[in-house]
Amino acid sequence: MLLPSDMPPIVAICRKLPGVVDIPDADVRMNPSERAIPREELAAFVKGAAAIITWVSERVDDSLLDAAGPALKVVANFAVGTDNVDLAACKRRGIIVTNTPDAVTEGTADMAWALLLAVARRIVEADRFARSADYPRMGPLGPNEFLGVDLSGRTLCIVGAGRIGFAMALRSIGWGMRVIYVARSRRWNFEIAPLAARRVTLEEGLREADVVSIHTPLTPDTRHLINAANLSLMKSTAILLNTARGPIVDEAALAAHLGARKIWGAGLDVYEREPIVHPDLLGLDNCTLAPHIASGEAKYRAMMTEMACANARAVLDGREPPNRVV
């Protein structure tokens, strides 16, 4: 991996990574903090790098690529999505972009299911009540208090039938749920056993579903895919989940529908303007919020580190990386 000048290539890692960072024969420079390097300092941090390992909130654009300089060969994104990376700019410059697809699948599906149960059974609202002085003051609850919605036998609509959507659908089998899915093309793995799912249009899925779980990438076509008009198609007892990317959902429209109880509830791990959450969502008991931690299980985050390092090593060695995007 050593350059002809015998100077090791610089690998700039923008966040402190879990697990083992293994990039031999390289000058590895890792941000020791969990917090982002300020943008004005990030340019200096990546200067001269042959590889940059980025987190989802690091914006990789022409200015950052210019700051890195001509030695840059690969941007190894520590995520499955690459909407934070200007893929066209990287392609123009001959810079390879990679991601960590499989490592996020199980953790994200777990989180989507956790959000679903929390919303359906009003867990956050109930937790807050159980910690309050109101609980002992009121005494044991009556049979009509804190009622949730049942999931058994209900219809789950997966929007975005990729790895994570499939893993989410598999988790519904234990509840005997019917699965429908929205995708640009047919997905045979959804339609055969054990899911035996049916492909529908987005409008059909929103009308039929008791639970809508979003797993599609963020693209110009999917930005505000879930808008006021589409939210109005959903049942009043339906639940919306988003563990994909925040801008897929129009947060203002969602807050209005939740506030008016036009849908039962929502579970969100991602937001339009992270880390800012739309203020109209903050006071709603029927909206469960998490701070973009869907892949945050120790095993899988360590796996993501392994994959990102393997991608960077391969490119620096002149080999094809395992998870090339462009």
Buried (B, 14 or more C-beta within 10 A) or exposed (E): EEEEEEEBBBBBBBBEBBBEBEBEEBBBBBBEEEEBBEEEEBBEBBBBBBBBBBBBEBBBEEEBBEBBEEBBBBBBBBBBBBBBBBBEBBEEBEBBBBBBBBBBBBBBBBBBBBBBBBBBBBBBBBEEBEEEEEBEEEEEEEEEEEEBBEBEEBBBBBBBBBBBBBBBBBBBEEBEBBBBBBBEEEBEEBBEEEBEBBBBEBEBBBBBBBBBBBBBBBEEEBBBBBBEEBBEBBBEEBBBBBBBBBBBBBBBBBBBBBBEEBBBBBBBBBBBEBEEBBEBBEEBEBBBBBEBEBBBBEEBBBBBBBBBBBBBBBBBEEEEBBBBBE
